[in-house]
Amino acid sequence: MALHLLKMAVGIESFDRLRVVQQARLQSGKNLGTKGELRHLTKNKPKRAHSVLDGGSIYWIIKGYICARQRIKGFGETLGRNGRPRCVIFL
């Protein structure tokens, strides 16, 4: 059974703005020579990550409403700006 994640889109005021921000991040990743994967960093990996990967999605909350859904392709690890470990959610 698939599990889904809810995430607050902090600083995003509309669905269109979320789309523009994600397209810009995707393009900047391509310009830096990476694969150009869309990703989201978060503090902790979900405890039931295997269930999330079994068809799960991330639902974006914008202005108090669930406004967007994206499939989760995988998880990874990286370091954040402060040098602390972060979970990468590949979308």
Rosetta silent file (secondary structure, phi, psi, omega in degrees, C-alpha in Angstrom):
SEQUENCE: MALHLLKMAVGIESFDRLRVVQQARLQSGKNLGTKGELRHLTKNKPKRAHSVLDGGSIYWIIKGYICARQRIKGFGETLGRNGRPRCVIFL
SCORE:     score description
SCORE:     0.000 S_00000001
   1 L     0.000  129.454 -177.349    0.000    0.000    0.000 S_00000001
   2 L   -75.816  141.915  172.395    1.434    3.358   -1.056 S_00000001
   3 L  -108.522  151.145 -179.700    2.041    6.128    1.441 S_00000001
   4 L  -121.728  156.159  178.333    1.973    9.781    0.504 S_00000001
   5 E  -111.651  143.293  171.981    3.749   12.832    1.937 S_00000001
   6 E  -108.384  130.516  179.470    2.271   16.256    2.664 S_00000001
   7 E  -133.523  138.246  174.786    4.649   19.205    2.408 S_00000001
   8 E   -79.275  129.573  176.295    4.078   22.901    2.960 S_00000001
   9 L   -90.255   81.674 -175.143    5.216   24.983   -0.010 S_00000001
  10 L   -68.154  130.217  178.924    6.661   27.788    2.114 S_00000001
  11 L    83.460    0.929  179.379    6.943   31.102    0.284 S_00000001
  12 L  -103.756  126.711 -175.321    4.846   29.873   -2.648 S_00000001
  13 L  -100.791  -10.835 -179.997    1.629   31.788   -3.188 S_00000001
  14 L  -158.256  165.524  176.978    0.064   29.812   -6.069 S_00000001
  15 H   -60.569  -42.005  179.889    0.295   26.644   -8.129 S_00000001
  16 H   -61.314  -38.830  178.562    1.722   28.636  -11.049 S_00000001
  17 H   -65.765  -39.412  176.373    4.486   30.020   -8.814 S_00000001
  18 H   -59.966  -44.116  179.496    5.370   26.474   -7.675 S_00000001
  19 H   -61.976  -44.893 -179.729    5.656   25.427  -11.315 S_00000001
  20 H   -63.667  -44.515 -179.622    7.888   28.410  -12.176 S_00000001
  21 H   -63.298  -43.752 -179.184   10.160   27.834   -9.159 S_00000001
  22 H   -68.152  -37.511  176.752   10.531   24.119   -9.919 S_00000001
  23 H   -64.221  -39.382  178.476   11.263   24.786  -13.614 S_00000001
  24 H   -65.409  -41.576  178.496   13.953   27.296  -12.613 S_00000001
  25 H   -65.813  -38.792  178.369   15.527   24.789  -10.200 S_00000001
  26 H   -64.071  -43.365  179.477   15.434   22.103  -12.871 S_00000001
  27 H   -67.251  -41.048  179.892   17.102   24.414  -15.381 S_00000001
  28 H   -66.325  -33.210  175.662   19.772   25.562  -12.924 S_00000001
  29 H   -65.664  -40.050  177.711   20.585   21.925  -12.178 S_00000001
  30 H   -65.523  -38.587  179.883   21.026   21.231  -15.892 S_00000001
  31 H   -66.924  -27.147  179.837   23.267   24.294  -16.212 S_00000001
  32 L   -84.537    0.130  176.886   25.488   22.995  -13.408 S_00000001
  33 L    89.127    8.838  176.617   26.072   19.764  -15.322 S_00000001
  34 L   -84.596  179.197 -179.128   23.898   17.487  -13.189 S_00000001
  35 L   -67.138  -13.939 -178.007   21.270   15.157  -14.591 S_00000001
  36 L    77.163   37.548  178.423   18.663   17.853  -14.141 S_00000001
  37 L   -86.460  141.338  175.818   16.528   15.900  -11.703 S_00000001
  38 L   -81.327  129.336 -176.489   13.857   17.712   -9.755 S_00000001
  39 E  -143.183  158.479  178.284   14.481   17.246   -6.045 S_00000001
  40 E  -131.664  132.645  178.116   13.354   18.499   -2.665 S_00000001
  41 E   -96.605  139.713  176.858   15.528   18.545    0.464 S_00000001
  42 E  -142.120  164.681 -176.008   14.100   17.751    3.856 S_00000001
  43 L   -65.963  -49.079 -171.457   15.537   17.066    7.301 S_00000001
  44 L  -124.448  146.465  174.180   14.602   13.427    7.738 S_00000001
  45 L   -77.689  140.685  178.089   13.979   10.441    5.517 S_00000001
  46 L   -59.779  140.684 -178.834   10.507    8.944    6.013 S_00000001
  47 L   -64.900  -29.941  179.670   10.587    5.948    8.354 S_00000001
  48 L  -110.960   50.735 -176.884    8.479    3.969    5.898 S_00000001
  49 H   -58.040  -36.103  179.931   10.321    5.077    2.754 S_00000001
  50 H   -61.141  -34.243  177.942    9.793    1.679    1.115 S_00000001
  51 H   -74.800  -32.615  177.447    6.014    2.223    1.292 S_00000001
  52 H   -67.205  -38.935 -179.136    6.338    5.735   -0.136 S_00000001
  53 L   -72.191  -12.615  179.168    8.308    4.360   -3.085 S_00000001
  54 L   -85.926   51.853  177.690    5.524    1.864   -3.754 S_00000001
  55 L    95.135   12.540 -177.956    3.521    4.414   -5.789 S_00000001
  56 L   -77.710  162.067 -179.729    3.564    7.291   -3.295 S_00000001
  57 E  -134.015  165.634  171.800    3.383   10.983   -4.085 S_00000001
  58 E  -107.393  129.138  178.025    4.164   14.292   -2.469 S_00000001
  59 E  -105.562  123.705 -177.972    1.177   16.609   -2.048 S_00000001
  60 E   -90.803  128.574  177.068    2.044   20.314   -1.895 S_00000001
  61 E   -98.696  119.522  179.885    0.063   22.512    0.493 S_00000001
  62 E  -123.669  121.449 -179.731   -0.229   26.098   -0.772 S_00000001
  63 L    54.567   39.156  175.321   -2.066   28.708    1.287 S_00000001
  64 L    84.898    1.620 -179.192   -3.696   26.020    3.439 S_00000001
  65 E  -124.605  144.382  173.565   -4.975   23.881    0.539 S_00000001
  66 E   -75.436  114.218 -171.519   -3.593   20.776   -1.123 S_00000001
  67 E  -116.759  -16.912 -175.328   -2.938   22.158   -4.601 S_00000001
  68 E  -149.531  153.876  178.650   -0.437   19.911   -6.355 S_00000001
  69 E  -134.952  137.928  175.584    0.748   16.318   -6.503 S_00000001
  70 E  -136.740  139.153  176.766    4.040   14.892   -7.758 S_00000001
  71 E   -68.360  143.241  175.992    5.210   11.293   -7.930 S_00000001
  72 L   -97.193  123.055 -178.275    8.176   10.369   -5.765 S_00000001
  73 L   -92.803  -27.355 -178.626   10.868    8.556   -7.743 S_00000001
  74 E   176.674  179.678  179.208   13.354    7.927   -4.965 S_00000001
  75 E  -128.276  154.259  176.794   15.333    9.078   -1.951 S_00000001
  76 E  -151.212 -173.340  178.990   18.958   10.007   -1.459 S_00000001
  77 E  -132.053  146.447  176.552   21.291   11.757    0.934 S_00000001
  78 E  -155.478 -179.896  175.014   23.249   14.988    0.699 S_00000001
  79 E  -106.032  138.123  177.479   24.595   17.782    2.863 S_00000001
  80 L   -78.776 -179.657  179.656   22.601   20.958    3.379 S_00000001
  81 L   -58.882  -31.496 -179.070   23.971   24.507    3.246 S_00000001
  82 L   -87.182    4.236  178.842   24.882   24.273    6.917 S_00000001
  83 L    85.136    2.379  179.246   26.828   21.040    6.376 S_00000001
  84 L   -89.895  150.612 -179.766   24.252   18.840    8.077 S_00000001
  85 E   -66.448  143.314  178.829   22.905   15.700    6.403 S_00000001
  86 E  -134.155  154.103  174.085   19.628   16.030    4.498 S_00000001
  87 E   -91.527  134.606  176.623   17.263   13.626    2.774 S_00000001
  88 E  -102.507  127.424  174.005   16.771   14.201   -0.948 S_00000001
  89 E  -105.133  115.757  178.407   13.342   13.420   -2.379 S_00000001
  90 E   -86.800  126.948 -176.401   13.562   12.887   -6.136 S_00000001
  91 L  -110.322    0.000    0.000   10.394   13.972   -7.950 S_00000001
